[in-house]
């Protein structure tokens, strides 16, 4: 009697397509992702599309994918290329590390699969960590060089004393509202200032008024 082979469950995955600006479309990415999943025999659980910069950390669609991964509803995340998942090197290092804890991998149609718990994935993670550190070092060096060049030109760096363009501009309106009996909290909320800034404006006005009276 022939034995029936147990059915092998297809891997579950979430697809995510991302574009950076509203005048771009996710449609081509989605078509490519659907075709790739069909050819690979994947079971697509959710499909996400997103318009957001790859540099943003608080991308809502990717956050939903991470929730599915944490709940163990998916085995992999499918993207057309790794830059669709995250553009910064540190981000591409951090998120697969989190996903690997839930045994979820990031699969790019380019043929790259990022699984931190495999030898290949660990090698990639080590390389990305080195690149991320190199990027931080280079950024720090550029900042230091820029500051040194600015000082060499005699430029004074940082916020200058008394440099309060917004609060100085709104000071007459703040004082007028105080004279009407409005609370500092109400004025701050209405003018988009902090309560401390409102108090500082009133304090400076009182000091100026006292100076005028003394001079008289």
Secondary structure, 3 states (H helix, E strand, C coil): CCCCCCCCCCCEEEEEEEECCCCCCCHHHHHHHHHHHHHHCCEEEEEEEEECCCCCCCCHHHHHHHHHHHCCCCCEEEECCHHHHCCCHHHHHHHHHHHHHCCCEEEECCCCEECCCCHHHHHHHHHHHHHHHHHHHHHHHHHHHHHHHHHHCCCCCCCCCCCCHHHHHHHHHHHHHHHCCCCHHHHHHHHCCCHHHHHHHHHHHHHHHHHHHHHC
